[in-house]
Amino acid sequence: MDPAEDSSIRAVVELQGAMLGRQAEELSHARHAMDALLSQVTELSDQLRHLQAIDCNTTQAVPQQSTSHEPRINNPQICVQKGGFSTTIRFVLRQKISC
């Protein structure tokens, strides 16, 4: 094998090794970023579940007095079935996560 070819191959292999090293470092950074995001999403999910429980419990425990003459549905599960505060929070979170 020609020494010129040998040095060319060595240079290409060294370049590929350097590129693989940078790629491994970038993958490591991406993994750490994803772990941080997963932690934040888990925390937000726990907070959302807590707020949903509070919203449903508040709806059940404190009947709202209304001066309007609109028909009212006396169903404590309305916050889960029809939306309300918890649905608004879920909608806002989805918008922020998708950005």
C-alpha positions as CSV (number, residue, x, y, z in Angstrom):
1,M,0.0,0.0,0.0
2,D,1.3,3.4,-0.9
3,P,2.2,5.6,2.1
4,A,0.2,8.5,0.6
5,E,-2.9,6.4,0.5
6,D,-2.2,5.2,4.1
7,S,-2.1,8.8,5.4
8,S,-5.2,9.7,3.4
9,I,-7.1,6.8,4.9
10,R,-5.8,7.7,8.4
11,A,-7.0,11.3,8.0
12,V,-10.4,10.2,6.9
13,V,-10.7,7.7,9.8
14,E,-9.6,10.4,12.3
15,L,-12.2,12.8,10.8
16,Q,-14.9,10.2,11.1
17,G,-13.9,9.5,14.7
18,A,-14.0,13.2,15.6
19,M,-17.5,13.5,14.0
20,L,-18.7,10.4,15.9
21,G,-17.4,12.0,19.1
22,R,-19.3,15.2,18.5
23,Q,-22.4,13.2,17.6
24,A,-22.2,11.2,20.9
25,E,-21.8,14.5,22.9
26,E,-24.9,16.0,21.1
27,L,-26.9,12.9,21.8
28,S,-25.9,13.0,25.5
29,H,-27.0,16.7,25.7
30,A,-30.3,15.8,23.9
31,R,-30.9,13.0,26.4
32,H,-30.3,15.3,29.4
33,A,-32.7,17.9,27.9
34,M,-35.4,15.2,27.3
35,D,-35.0,14.0,30.9
36,A,-35.5,17.6,32.1
37,L,-38.6,18.0,29.9
38,L,-40.0,14.7,31.1
39,S,-39.6,15.8,34.7
40,Q,-41.4,19.1,34.0
41,V,-44.2,17.4,32.1
42,T,-44.6,14.9,35.0
43,E,-44.7,17.8,37.5
44,L,-47.3,19.7,35.4
45,S,-49.4,16.6,35.0
46,D,-49.4,16.1,38.8
47,Q,-50.4,19.7,39.3
48,L,-53.1,19.4,36.7
49,R,-54.6,16.3,38.4
50,H,-54.5,18.1,41.7
51,L,-56.3,21.1,40.2
52,Q,-58.9,18.9,38.6
53,A,-59.5,17.2,42.0
54,I,-59.9,20.6,43.6
55,D,-62.1,21.9,40.8
56,C,-64.4,18.9,41.0
57,N,-64.5,18.9,44.8
58,T,-65.2,22.7,44.9
59,T,-68.0,22.2,42.4
60,Q,-69.5,19.5,44.6
61,A,-69.1,21.1,48.0
62,V,-70.1,24.7,47.2
63,P,-73.2,25.1,45.1
64,Q,-73.0,28.3,43.1
65,Q,-75.8,30.7,43.6
66,S,-76.8,32.3,40.4
67,T,-79.1,35.2,39.8
68,S,-79.7,34.3,36.2
69,H,-82.7,32.4,35.0
70,E,-80.7,30.0,32.9
71,P,-81.3,26.3,33.4
72,R,-78.8,24.6,35.6
73,I,-77.6,21.0,35.5
74,N,-77.1,19.6,39.0
75,N,-74.4,17.1,38.2
76,P,-71.1,17.1,40.2
77,Q,-69.3,15.3,37.4
78,I,-70.0,18.2,35.0
79,C,-66.4,19.5,35.4
80,V,-65.1,16.1,34.1
81,Q,-67.7,15.5,31.4
82,K,-68.4,19.0,30.0
83,G,-65.0,20.7,30.7
84,G,-64.8,23.8,32.7
85,F,-61.7,24.9,34.5
86,S,-59.8,21.6,34.1
87,T,-60.5,21.6,30.3
88,T,-59.2,25.1,30.0
89,I,-56.0,24.2,31.8
90,R,-55.6,21.2,29.6
91,F,-56.1,23.3,26.5
92,V,-53.6,25.9,27.6
93,L,-51.0,23.2,28.4
94,R,-51.4,21.6,25.0
95,Q,-50.9,24.9,23.3
96,K,-47.7,25.6,25.2
97,I,-46.3,22.1,24.7
98,S,-47.0,22.1,21.0
99,C,-45.1,25.4,20.5
